[in-house]
């Protein structure tokens, strides 16, 4: 039977850990609430702006105005840049490993050229935990940007957006992707990989944060499917009048769209991170409770066994004296 003093020390240590995990759970819950409010407020704007630009791009093509450089697909794709959004700290369950595994599997499955060899994939990191992509998978990291715990303004993502747009237009990269974690609810987050450049009007995952049929959290799936069917059937989305010119309108709107999509991806990842951390700390607190209860039961058994042994020794001594 274990020493009762050792068991007491273990119970004390576990209870101290439980206080820490409980406090971290409460902090994560407070941050999660703010992050969810931010992501739900901006999600409709992000999705509707994406749909508007898709309409504009198709309208310019139908009018014979040519394809904008940010919309033109390149026939020979060689270099791909991936913006990977992770957390700065751990203790958030499988949040980071899920998105890293997702992008690694995506590269192995989809990013192949005609010779079945992987494209050259380079990474731009947002969040410290993304560094494992270089350590364990040996991918090249070309830039590393700090990730704020609380995202409030789109200016925080502008340096990344300007960098990828500049590199894409210069021909350094033929395709730009963003890997983020889409927030569904406090218990469910889905890692996703989305193509940012070139902007593709036929892509299957155009919108961020589309969850079910609730239009309050984004554009519902029925709306998206109807819009895609209309494009495939009729060859256009909507009719627009451009002022001052289509080129100037797209020159201004397309970079803003990339900025908005990156910003929304960061908001989605932030809400997912705080939700995952709250869930992980809640589970850790419950596990500490279970361990403390088991050790308390073990301690009581050990103490009872010690008392029984002492009584037996006293009884044996009394009997010996009586004899």
C-alpha positions as CSV (number, residue, x, y, z in Angstrom):
1,X,0.0,0.0,0.0
2,X,1.3,3.4,-0.9
3,X,2.5,5.8,1.8
4,X,-0.3,8.1,2.9
5,X,2.0,11.1,3.0
6,X,3.0,10.5,-0.7
7,X,-0.7,10.2,-1.6
8,X,-1.5,13.5,0.2
9,X,1.3,15.2,-1.8
10,X,-0.1,13.9,-5.0
11,X,-3.7,15.0,-4.2
12,X,-2.4,18.5,-3.3
13,X,-0.4,18.7,-6.5
14,X,-3.4,17.6,-8.6
15,X,-5.7,20.1,-6.9
16,X,-3.2,22.8,-7.7
17,X,-3.1,21.8,-11.3
18,X,-6.9,21.7,-11.4
19,X,-7.1,25.3,-10.2
20,X,-4.7,26.4,-13.0
21,X,-6.7,24.5,-15.7
22,X,-10.0,25.9,-14.4
23,X,-8.6,29.4,-14.5
24,X,-7.3,28.8,-18.1
25,X,-10.7,27.5,-19.1
26,X,-12.4,30.7,-17.8
27,X,-9.9,32.9,-19.6
28,X,-10.3,30.9,-22.8
29,X,-14.1,31.2,-22.5
30,X,-13.9,34.9,-22.2
31,X,-11.6,35.2,-25.2
32,X,-13.8,32.8,-27.1
33,X,-16.9,34.9,-26.5
34,X,-15.2,38.0,-28.0
35,X,-13.8,36.0,-30.9
36,X,-17.2,34.4,-31.8
37,X,-18.8,37.9,-31.7
38,X,-16.2,39.2,-34.1
39,X,-16.4,36.3,-36.5
40,X,-20.2,36.3,-36.7
41,X,-20.3,40.1,-37.3
42,X,-17.8,40.0,-40.2
43,X,-18.7,36.7,-41.9
44,X,-21.8,37.9,-43.9
45,X,-19.7,40.8,-45.2
46,X,-16.8,38.6,-46.1
47,X,-19.0,36.1,-48.0
48,X,-21.1,38.7,-49.8
49,X,-18.0,40.6,-50.9
50,X,-16.6,37.4,-52.3
51,X,-19.8,36.8,-54.2
52,X,-19.9,40.3,-55.6
53,X,-16.4,40.1,-56.9
54,X,-17.1,36.8,-58.6
55,X,-20.0,38.5,-60.3
56,X,-17.8,41.4,-61.4
57,X,-15.1,39.2,-62.7
58,X,-17.6,37.2,-64.8
59,X,-19.3,40.3,-66.1
60,X,-16.0,41.7,-67.3
61,X,-15.2,38.4,-69.1
62,X,-18.6,38.4,-70.8
63,X,-18.1,41.9,-72.0
64,X,-14.8,41.1,-73.7
65,X,-12.8,43.2,-71.3
66,X,-10.1,40.6,-70.7
67,X,-9.1,38.7,-67.6
68,X,-7.6,40.6,-64.7
69,X,-4.1,39.3,-63.6
70,X,-5.5,38.2,-60.2
71,X,-8.2,36.1,-62.0
72,X,-6.1,34.5,-64.8
73,X,-5.2,30.9,-64.3
74,X,-1.7,29.9,-65.2
75,X,-1.4,26.8,-67.3
76,X,2.0,25.8,-65.9
77,X,1.8,25.8,-62.1
78,X,5.2,25.3,-60.5
79,X,5.3,27.2,-57.2
80,X,2.6,27.4,-54.6
81,X,2.6,29.6,-51.5
82,X,0.5,28.6,-48.5
83,X,-0.5,31.0,-45.7
84,X,-0.7,28.8,-42.6
85,X,-2.6,30.1,-39.6
86,X,-1.9,28.4,-36.2
87,X,-1.7,29.4,-32.5
88,X,1.1,31.0,-30.6
89,X,0.7,28.6,-27.6
90,X,-0.2,25.0,-27.0
91,X,-2.7,23.5,-24.5
92,X,-5.4,23.7,-27.1
93,X,-5.9,20.0,-27.9
94,X,-5.5,18.9,-31.5
95,X,-6.1,22.4,-32.9
96,X,-2.6,22.9,-34.4
97,X,-1.9,19.3,-35.3
98,X,-5.2,19.1,-37.2
99,X,-4.5,22.0,-39.5
100,X,-0.8,20.9,-40.1
101,X,-1.9,17.4,-40.9
102,X,-4.6,18.8,-43.2
103,X,-2.2,20.9,-45.3
104,X,0.5,18.1,-45.4
105,X,-2.1,15.6,-46.7
106,X,-3.4,18.2,-49.2
107,X,0.1,18.8,-50.6
108,X,0.7,15.0,-51.0
109,X,-2.7,14.4,-52.6
110,X,-3.4,17.5,-54.8
111,X,-0.3,19.5,-55.3
112,X,1.2,17.3,-58.1
113,X,2.4,18.3,-61.5
114,X,2.1,16.2,-64.7
115,X,5.0,14.0,-63.7
116,X,3.3,13.2,-60.4
117,X,5.9,15.1,-58.5
118,X,5.0,17.7,-55.8
119,X,5.0,21.4,-56.7
120,X,7.4,23.6,-54.9
121,X,5.4,24.6,-51.8
122,X,6.5,27.5,-49.6
123,X,4.9,28.7,-46.4
124,X,4.0,32.0,-44.8
125,X,3.4,31.5,-41.1
126,X,0.9,33.3,-38.9
127,X,1.4,31.9,-35.4
128,X,4.4,30.4,-33.7
129,X,3.2,26.8,-33.7
130,X,3.3,26.7,-37.5
131,X,7.1,26.4,-37.3
132,X,6.8,22.6,-37.0
133,X,6.0,22.5,-40.7
134,X,9.7,23.2,-41.3
135,X,11.0,21.2,-38.4
136,X,9.2,17.9,-39.1
137,X,8.2,18.1,-42.8
138,X,11.1,20.1,-44.1
139,X,9.0,22.7,-46.0
140,X,10.5,26.1,-46.8
141,X,9.2,29.0,-44.7
142,X,9.7,32.4,-46.4
143,X,8.1,34.7,-43.8
144,X,6.8,34.5,-40.3
145,X,4.3,37.1,-39.0
146,X,3.1,37.5,-35.4
147,X,-0.4,36.5,-34.6
148,X,-2.4,38.6,-32.1
149,X,-4.5,36.8,-29.5
150,X,-7.3,39.2,-30.0
151,X,-7.9,40.3,-33.6
152,X,-9.7,43.6,-33.9
153,X,-8.7,45.4,-37.1
154,X,-8.0,44.4,-40.7
155,X,-4.7,46.3,-40.5
156,X,-3.2,43.4,-38.6
157,X,-3.4,41.2,-41.8
158,X,-2.4,43.9,-44.4
159,X,1.3,43.1,-44.5
160,X,0.6,39.4,-45.4
161,X,-2.0,40.4,-48.0
162,X,0.4,42.9,-49.7
163,X,3.2,40.4,-49.7
164,X,1.2,37.6,-51.4
165,X,-0.4,39.9,-54.0
166,X,3.0,41.3,-54.9
167,X,4.6,37.9,-55.1
168,X,1.7,36.5,-57.2
169,X,1.7,39.4,-59.7
170,X,5.5,39.2,-60.0
171,X,5.3,35.5,-61.0
172,X,7.1,34.2,-58.0
173,X,4.1,32.0,-57.1
174,X,1.5,30.5,-59.5
175,X,-1.1,29.8,-56.8
176,X,-1.8,31.1,-53.3
177,X,-3.6,29.1,-50.6
178,X,-4.6,29.8,-47.0
179,X,-4.8,27.0,-44.4
180,X,-7.1,27.9,-41.5
181,X,-9.5,26.4,-39.0
182,X,-13.2,27.1,-39.7
183,X,-15.3,27.8,-36.7
184,X,-18.5,25.8,-36.6
185,X,-19.4,25.9,-32.9
186,X,-17.7,25.7,-29.5
187,X,-17.4,21.9,-29.8
188,X,-16.5,21.6,-33.5
189,X,-13.8,23.2,-35.7
190,X,-12.9,22.1,-39.2
191,X,-9.4,22.6,-40.7
192,X,-9.6,23.8,-44.3
193,X,-7.4,24.8,-47.2
194,X,-8.8,27.6,-49.5
195,X,-7.4,29.0,-52.7
196,X,-6.9,32.7,-52.6
197,X,-5.2,33.4,-55.9
198,X,-6.1,33.1,-58.7
199,X,-9.7,33.8,-57.7
200,X,-11.6,30.9,-59.1
201,X,-15.4,31.3,-59.9
202,X,-15.8,27.5,-60.2
203,X,-14.2,26.5,-56.9
204,X,-16.2,24.2,-54.6
205,X,-15.4,26.0,-51.3
206,X,-15.8,29.6,-52.1
207,X,-17.2,30.9,-48.8
208,X,-15.8,31.0,-45.3
209,X,-17.8,29.9,-42.4
210,X,-20.7,28.3,-44.2
211,X,-22.3,26.1,-41.6
212,X,-25.6,24.5,-42.4
213,X,-28.7,26.4,-43.5
214,X,-28.6,29.3,-41.0
215,X,-28.2,32.6,-43.0
216,X,-27.3,34.5,-39.9
217,X,-23.8,33.0,-39.8
218,X,-23.1,33.4,-43.5
219,X,-24.5,32.5,-46.9
220,X,-26.5,29.3,-46.7
221,X,-25.6,26.4,-48.9
222,X,-28.8,26.6,-50.9
223,X,-28.0,30.1,-52.0
224,X,-24.5,29.1,-53.1
225,X,-25.7,26.1,-55.1
226,X,-28.4,28.2,-56.9
227,X,-25.8,30.9,-57.8
228,X,-23.4,28.3,-59.1
229,X,-26.1,26.5,-61.1
230,X,-27.1,29.9,-62.7
231,X,-23.5,30.6,-63.7
232,X,-23.0,27.1,-65.2
233,X,-26.3,27.3,-67.1
234,X,-26.4,30.9,-68.2
235,X,-22.7,31.8,-68.2
236,X,-23.0,34.9,-66.1
237,X,-24.1,36.0,-62.7
238,X,-25.3,39.6,-62.8
239,X,-25.2,42.7,-65.0
240,X,-23.1,45.7,-63.8
241,X,-22.4,49.2,-64.9
242,X,-18.7,50.1,-64.2
243,X,-17.7,53.6,-63.2
244,X,-15.1,54.9,-64.0
245,X,-14.0,51.7,-65.8
246,X,-14.0,47.9,-65.2
247,X,-10.2,47.8,-64.9
248,X,-10.1,50.5,-62.2
249,X,-12.9,48.9,-60.3
250,X,-11.3,45.5,-60.2
251,X,-7.8,47.0,-59.5
252,X,-9.3,48.4,-56.3
253,X,-11.7,45.6,-55.3
254,X,-9.7,42.5,-55.9
255,X,-6.8,43.3,-53.5
256,X,-9.5,44.4,-50.9
257,X,-11.2,41.0,-51.4
258,X,-7.9,39.1,-50.6
259,X,-7.4,41.2,-47.5
260,X,-11.0,40.5,-46.3
261,X,-10.6,36.8,-47.0
262,X,-7.3,36.6,-45.0
263,X,-8.8,38.7,-42.2
264,X,-11.9,36.4,-42.0
265,X,-9.6,33.3,-42.0
266,X,-7.7,34.8,-39.1
267,X,-10.9,35.5,-37.2
268,X,-12.2,32.0,-37.9
269,X,-8.9,30.5,-36.6
270,X,-8.9,32.7,-33.5
271,X,-12.5,31.6,-32.6
272,X,-11.6,28.0,-33.2
273,X,-8.3,28.2,-31.2
274,X,-10.0,29.7,-28.1
275,X,-12.9,27.2,-28.4
276,X,-10.4,24.3,-28.6
277,X,-8.4,25.6,-25.6
278,X,-11.5,26.0,-23.5
279,X,-12.6,22.5,-24.3
280,X,-9.1,21.1,-23.6
281,X,-8.9,22.9,-20.3
282,X,-12.4,21.7,-19.3
283,X,-11.4,18.1,-20.0
284,X,-8.2,18.6,-18.1
285,X,-10.1,19.9,-15.1
286,X,-12.5,17.0,-15.2
287,X,-9.6,14.6,-15.4
288,X,-8.0,16.2,-12.4
289,X,-11.3,15.8,-10.5
290,X,-11.4,12.1,-11.4
291,X,-7.7,11.6,-10.3
292,X,-8.3,13.5,-7.1
293,X,-11.3,11.4,-6.3
294,X,-9.5,8.1,-7.0
295,X,-6.4,9.2,-4.9
296,X,-8.7,10.3,-2.1
297,X,-10.3,6.8,-2.0
298,X,-6.8,5.2,-2.1
299,X,-5.7,7.5,0.7
300,X,-8.7,6.5,2.8
301,X,-8.1,2.8,2.2
302,X,-4.4,3.2,3.1
303,X,-5.3,5.2,6.3
304,X,-7.9,2.6,7.3
305,X,-5.4,-0.2,6.7
306,X,-2.8,1.6,8.8
307,X,-5.3,2.1,11.7
308,X,-6.4,-1.6,11.5
309,X,-2.7,-2.7,11.6
310,X,-2.1,-0.5,14.7
311,X,-5.1,-1.9,16.5
312,X,-4.0,-5.4,15.7
313,X,-0.5,-4.7,17.1
314,X,-2.0,-3.2,20.3
315,X,-4.3,-6.2,20.7
316,X,-1.4,-8.6,20.2
317,X,0.7,-6.7,22.7
318,X,-2.1,-6.7,25.3
319,X,-2.6,-10.4,24.8
320,X,1.1,-11.0,25.2
321,X,1.2,-9.1,28.5
322,X,-1.9,-10.9,29.8
323,X,-0.2,-14.3,29.2
